Amino acid sequence: MLRIPFARPLAGIAGLFLLTAATPLPAPQQETAPVPHRAVYDIRLAESTDASGIDDARGRMVFEVSGNACEGFSMTQRLVVNLIGGEEGDRLLDFRVSTFEGGDGQLYRFASRTYLNDRIIEDVEGVARREDGRVVVDLSMPHAKTVEFKKPPLFPGQHLNALLTAARADQRFLSSTIYEGSGTGERTDTASAIIGLPGKAGGPGPDAPGAPQSPLMHGMHWPVSIAYFNEESEDPDALGEEVPAYQMSFTLYENGVTRNLVMDYGDYVLSGELQGIEELATTPCSH
């Protein structure tokens, strides 16, 4: 599942996002998702406000995942987008991230770097481990620091499988505490998801308008919308009064492939349409 944590505005997203307590699910281990693949997305501006200073946006995103459920999964992602217009003039954003997540969910390594007009504006790197019911993060960038979360969050691959577990169980709402290493790497986020009704296996598939030809998109799929909240308050009731820092929607296939991306940063919205997808060789588990 894709997430683009760059250039998040502080302004809230307009409208209400329904937050509903979900039936607790056990923390999942990575099983069948994600299937190793490389996907290319065409990025365009879907909408913007005058406050954004953006008249148009064009770019491309490449996402690649490899590995297996035993040894773990490696992921690389690069997004390059030209934001056009405004008093500042055109801006070129280049977001790069690489991660590794152990198949048992005990280890998560991450490194991300964001450039604005070839100048680094965000650089984060670290290792997160589960220890005695906690998650301990050793950051090396932007500063050497150790952070501890007593309420253990899900790592990205675990969150993906939690969404799929909920979707297969016809659960329409899922709220999870997650850790991706975004921002300065010092906080967790709350991801509140709405999962729509499933689409049948075989559709929309390769015959859908604009869809690339691929057997990877013939499985069961669901429309998913997720609002991400910064966990800066210890008041559990405060979340219902906040607006998301970021919102994303997409079509999620049972193998972890996504298409029809919509990334809402508040003052502007980017769309990502799948242009090409390639299944990568799967390394079988050694045990």
C-alpha positions in Angstrom: 0.0 0.0 0.0 1.3 3.4 -0.9 1.7 6.4 1.3 3.2 9.7 0.3 4.1 11.6 3.5 5.7 14.7 1.8 4.6 18.3 1.9 1.8 17.9 4.4 0.0 21.2 5.0 -1.0 22.2 8.4 -4.5 23.3 7.2 -7.2 20.7 7.9 -9.1 18.9 5.2 -12.5 20.3 4.7 -15.5 18.2 5.6 -16.1 15.6 8.3 -14.5 12.2 8.3 -16.4 9.5 10.1 -14.6 7.9 13.0 -16.2 4.7 14.3 -14.8 2.4 16.9 -14.0 -1.0 15.2 -14.0 -4.5 16.6 -10.4 -5.1 17.7 -8.4 -7.3 15.4 -5.2 -9.1 16.4 -2.0 -7.5 15.1 -1.5 -9.3 11.8 1.7 -10.8 10.5 2.6 -10.4 6.8 1.1 -13.3 4.9 0.0 -13.1 1.3 0.4 -9.3 0.8 2.1 -7.5 -0.7 2.9 -9.5 -3.8 6.3 -8.5 -5.1 5.7 -6.0 -8.0 6.8 -2.8 -9.6 4.1 -0.2 -10.3 4.3 3.2 -12.1 1.7 5.9 -11.5 1.0 9.1 -13.5 0.6 12.0 -11.0 -1.7 14.9 -11.8 -3.4 17.8 -10.0 -7.0 16.8 -9.2 -8.0 20.1 -7.5 -6.5 23.0 -5.6 -7.6 26.1 -3.7 -6.2 29.7 -4.2 -4.3 29.3 -0.9 -2.3 26.4 -2.3 -0.6 28.6 -4.9 -0.7 25.6 -7.3 -2.2 25.9 -10.8 -1.1 22.5 -12.0 1.0 19.5 -11.1 2.5 16.7 -13.2 4.8 13.9 -12.2 5.4 10.2 -11.8 5.7 7.8 -9.0 7.5 4.4 -9.0 6.8 1.9 -6.3 8.6 -1.5 -5.9 8.3 -4.2 -3.3 10.2 -7.5 -3.1 10.8 -10.3 -0.6 8.5 -12.8 1.1 6.5 -13.3 4.3 9.3 -15.3 6.0 12.4 -13.1 5.6 10.5 -9.9 5.2 9.7 -7.3 2.5 11.9 -4.5 1.1 10.2 -1.5 -0.5 11.4 1.5 -2.5 9.3 4.4 -3.6 10.2 7.5 -5.6 7.8 10.4 -6.5 8.9 13.3 -8.6 6.3 16.0 -9.2 6.4 19.5 -10.6 4.1 21.9 -8.8 3.3 24.7 -11.2 2.2 28.3 -10.4 2.0 30.6 -7.4 4.2 33.5 -6.2 7.1 31.1 -5.6 7.1 29.9 -9.1 7.3 26.3 -10.2 8.6 23.8 -7.6 10.1 20.4 -8.2 9.4 17.9 -5.4 11.4 14.7 -5.3 10.5 12.2 -2.6 12.5 9.0 -2.1 12.0 6.3 0.5 13.3 2.8 1.2 12.2 0.4 3.9 12.6 -3.1 5.2 10.0 -4.8 7.4 10.6 -8.2 8.9 8.1 -10.9 8.2 7.5 -11.5 11.9 6.7 -7.8 12.5 9.6 -7.3 14.9 11.9 -5.1 12.9 11.3 -2.0 10.6 14.1 -0.1 8.9 13.4 3.1 7.0 15.2 5.9 5.2 13.4 8.8 3.4 14.7 12.0 1.8 12.6 14.8 0.3 14.1 17.4 -2.1 12.6 20.7 -3.1 14.2 22.2 -6.1 17.3 19.9 -5.5 17.5 21.1 -1.9 17.0 18.6 0.9 14.1 19.6 3.1 13.6 16.4 5.0 16.0 13.5 5.8 14.9 10.7 8.1 16.5 7.4 8.9 16.2 4.9 11.7 15.4 1.4 12.9 12.4 0.3 15.0 12.2 -2.8 17.0 9.6 -4.5 19.2 11.0 -5.1 22.7 9.0 -6.3 25.7 5.7 -5.0 24.5 7.1 -1.7 23.4 8.4 -0.3 20.1 11.9 1.3 20.4 13.2 3.5 17.5 16.8 4.4 17.1 17.0 7.4 14.8 20.2 8.3 13.0 18.7 11.2 11.0 17.8 14.0 11.3 19.4 13.6 14.8 20.7 10.7 16.7 17.9 9.9 19.2 16.0 7.0 20.7 12.2 7.1 20.9 10.0 4.7 22.7 6.3 3.9 22.1 4.6 2.1 25.0 1.4 1.6 22.9 2.9 -0.6 20.2 2.0 0.7 16.7 1.6 -1.3 13.5 4.3 -1.1 10.9 3.2 -0.4 7.3 3.1 -4.0 6.1 1.1 -5.0 9.2 -1.3 -2.1 8.6 -1.8 -3.3 5.0 -2.7 -6.8 6.2 -4.9 -5.4 8.9 -6.9 -3.5 6.3 -7.2 -6.7 4.2 -8.2 -8.8 7.2 -10.9 -6.2 8.0 -12.0 -6.0 4.4 -12.4 -9.8 4.1 -14.4 -9.8 7.3 -16.8 -7.2 5.9 -15.6 -4.7 8.5 -16.2 -1.2 7.3 -14.2 0.8 9.8 -10.7 0.3 11.1 -8.7 2.7 13.3 -5.0 1.8 13.9 -2.0 3.4 15.5 0.8 3.1 12.9 4.5 4.0 12.7 6.1 4.8 9.3 9.0 7.0 10.3 7.5 10.0 8.7 8.2 13.6 9.7 11.1 13.6 12.1 10.5 9.9 13.0 9.5 10.8 16.6 5.8 10.1 16.5 3.1 7.6 15.6 0.0 8.4 13.6 -3.6 7.3 13.9 -4.9 5.9 10.6 -8.7 5.8 10.4 -10.0 3.8 7.4 -13.4 3.4 5.7 -13.6 0.3 3.7 -16.2 0.1 0.9 -18.1 -2.9 -0.5 -16.0 -5.4 -2.3 -15.7 -5.7 -6.1 -15.8 -9.1 -7.6 -12.7 -11.0 -8.6 -11.9 -10.3 -12.2 -12.9 -6.6 -12.2 -12.2 -3.9 -12.8 -9.3 -5.8 -14.3 -7.5 -5.0 -17.5 -10.6 -4.1 -19.4 -11.3 -1.1 -17.2 -10.7 2.2 -19.0 -7.0 3.2 -18.7 -6.1 0.0 -16.7 -2.9 -1.7 -17.7 -3.0 -5.3 -18.8 -2.1 -7.4 -15.7 -3.3 -10.5 -14.0 -2.4 -8.7 -10.7 -5.7 -6.8 -10.9 -8.1 -9.8 -11.3 -8.6 -10.4 -7.6 -11.1 -9.2 -5.1 -10.8 -5.5 -4.4 -12.2 -2.7 -2.2 -12.4 1.1 -2.2 -10.5 2.4 0.8 -10.3 5.9 2.3 -7.9 6.6 5.1 -7.5 9.7 7.2 -4.2 10.2 9.0 -4.1 12.1 12.3 -0.9 13.2 14.1 -0.7 11.6 17.5 0.3 14.7 19.5 -2.4 14.5 22.2 -2.7 11.9 25.0 -6.4 12.7 25.3 -8.3 9.8 23.6 -11.3 12.1 23.1 -9.4 14.8 21.3 -9.1 12.8 18.0 -12.8 13.2 17.3 -12.4 17.0 17.4 -9.4 17.1 15.0 -9.2 17.1 11.3 -6.9 14.8 9.4 -3.4 16.0 8.6 -3.6 14.0 5.4 -6.1 11.8 3.6 -5.8 9.2 0.9 -8.1 7.0 -1.0 -7.5 4.1 -3.4 -8.6 0.8 -4.8 -7.0 -2.0 -2.8 -6.6 -5.5 -4.2 -6.3 -8.6 -2.1 -2.7 -9.0 -3.1 -1.7 -5.5 -1.9 -1.7 -3.8 -5.3 -3.4 -0.4 -5.4 -4.7 1.9 -8.1 -7.0 5.0 -8.4 -4.9 6.9 -5.9 -6.2 10.2 -4.5 -3.9 12.1 -2.1 -5.5 15.0 -0.3 -3.2 17.5 1.4 -5.9 20.0 2.2 -5.2 22.9 -0.1 -4.5 20.6 -3.0 -5.3 17.1 -4.2 -3.1 14.9 -6.3 -4.4 11.9 -8.3 -2.3 8.9 -9.2 -3.4 6.6 -12.0 -1.7 3.3 -12.6 0.2 3.4 -15.9 2.1 0.1 -15.7 2.6 -2.8 -13.4 5.0 -5.7 -13.4 5.0 -8.8 -11.2 8.4 -9.5 -9.8 9.9 -12.9 -9.0 8.8 -14.3 -5.7 11.5 -15.8 -3.4 10.0 -18.8 -1.7 10.3 -19.1 2.1 13.2 -21.3 3.1 11.2 -23.0 5.8 
